[in-house]
């Protein structure tokens, strides 16, 4: 009897924790678009769009999804999520005016990587949204400072590309993205 109660408590706690994580993560839907078009609001919308696509490309992946790769020369879906996380750090660090380091990498779970990636993108977008001059947000590697343009054609575009890979891979494993996702509007059909 104690085992059944403990098992039931574990299921409820896990369910509540998963629900809590789901409601606290950004990009379930796109935030409302800015009324004003500035370099900052447009750049923020690009990052928001990436966040929305990543949210849904990475939502509800199973162990089968995470280990899938079409051949030995391709990353697994889990490795792709790690790569997108690293790209999100580059975008965030540029908005924080912080150098990117190649220090020790901490091993994170799928849930942690997903959550941190979404939060990194949200923080970067929020900074960009209020900025009048995004040229100040350089990508910094050591002493090299690279102009903001490279965020657009570099980590942001690369991460969007990899979201497409995740979406494609999960179709192959039989776990397609929620069909109610409307990428054009950034909403979920009810």
N, C-alpha and C positions, 0 to 999 in steps of 0.2 A: 504494500500500500504506500509506504514511504517513497519507494522508487517511482511509482506512478505520480504522486504529488510533486516530487522533485522534477520529474520529466515535464509535467504540465507547467510548472513554474518556469522552467527553462524555456519552453516554447513561448509562453506569454512574454517573458522578459526579452527574448530574442525578437519576437514580433514587434514589441513596443520600441525596442532599440532601433530596429530597421525602419519603423514608421517615423521615429524621431529624426533619424539621419535623413530620410527622404524629405521630410518637411523643412529641414534646416539647410539643405543643400541648395545653392543657387542654380538657376537655369532650367528648372522644370518647364518654365515658359520664359520667353524673352521679356526683359523689363520694358516698360513703356518707352517708346521712342522719344528722344528729345524734341522739343518744339523748335529749337534753333539748330541750324547747321553750322558747325564750326569744325576746325581740324580735330579738336578734342572729342566732340560728340560723334563724329564719323569714325574716328579711330576706336572709340569706346564701343560703338555698335559692331565693328568688325570683331572685337574681342568677345562681346556678348554673343554674337552669332556662332563663334567658335565654341563658346561655353554651352550654348543650347545644343549644338550638334554633338559635342562630346558627351553631354548629359545623356542623350538618348542612344548614342552609339555604344555607350558603356553601361547602360542601365540593365540590371538583371542578368549579367553574364554568368553562365554556369562554369563549372570546372572544365567541362568539355570545350566550351567556347574559349576559355583562357589559355588552354594548351594547344589550340588549333593553329596550324600553319600549313599552307598548301605544299611546301617543300622545304628542304633543309637550308635553302639560301634566304629564307624569309623569317622575319621575327614572328614569334607567337603573338596572339592577341594580348596576353599579359605583358610581354616585352614591348609591344606597341604602346600600351597604356603607360608603361614606365617612360618611354620616349616622349610621349605627349606631356607627361608630368615635367620632364626636364625642359621641354620647350616652354611650358607655362612659367617655369622659373625664370627663363631668359626674358620673357615679356614682362613679368612682374618686376624683376630686378631693374630693368630699364626704367620703369616708372618710379621705382624707389631710388634711382640713381646709385645703384649698388653694383659692384663688380660681380661677375659670375665666377665661381670657384670650381675647381675640379677636385675638391677635397673628397674625403671619405663619403661614400654613399651609404645611407642607412637603408636597410631592407624594409620595405613597406608592403603591406598586404594590398590586395586589389581594392578593398573598401577604403583603406587609407589613401592610396594613390588617387583614387577617383575623387574622394572628398577634398584632398589637398589641391588637386588640379583645378577643380571647380572654384574653390575659394581663392586660389591664386589669380585665376582669370577674372573673377568678380572684383577683387581688390584692384587689379591693374585697370580694369574698365572704369571703376569708380574714380580713380585718379585721373585718367584720361578725360573723362566726361566733364570735369570741372576745369580742365586746362585750356588756357588761351594760346599756349605756344608748346606744341608737342615736340619741337625740335630739341628741347632740353632733355628729352628722354632717350639717351643714347644707350646702345648695347655696349657694355664694358667687359672686356676680357683683358685682365692685367692692366697694361698701360694703353691698350688700344681702345679707342672710343669710336663706335660705328654709328652713323646717323640713323634716326628713327625709321627711315624708309626701309631699312633692312629687316625691321620687325615685320613689316607687311609681307615682303616677298620671302622672308626667311621663316622664323618660327611660327607666325600666325598661319601662313599659307601651308606650311609643312604639316602643322597639327590638323588643319582642316582636311588635308589629303589623307592623313592617317585615320581620321574619323571615318572617312569613306571606306578605308580598308577594314576597320572594325565592323562596320555595317555589312560589308560584303562577306567577311569571314563568318559572322554570326548567321547569315542566311544559309551558308553552306552547312553549318552545324545544326540547322533546323530551329534556330532561335532568332527569327527576324525582329527588327525594331518594331515597336508598338505601331500598329497601322493607323492609330489616331493622331500621330505626330504630324503636324503641318509645318514643314520647314519654311515655306514661303512666308507665313504669318508669324511663325515662332510661337505657336499655340498647340494645345491638345484638344481635339474634338471630343466632346462628351457624348 
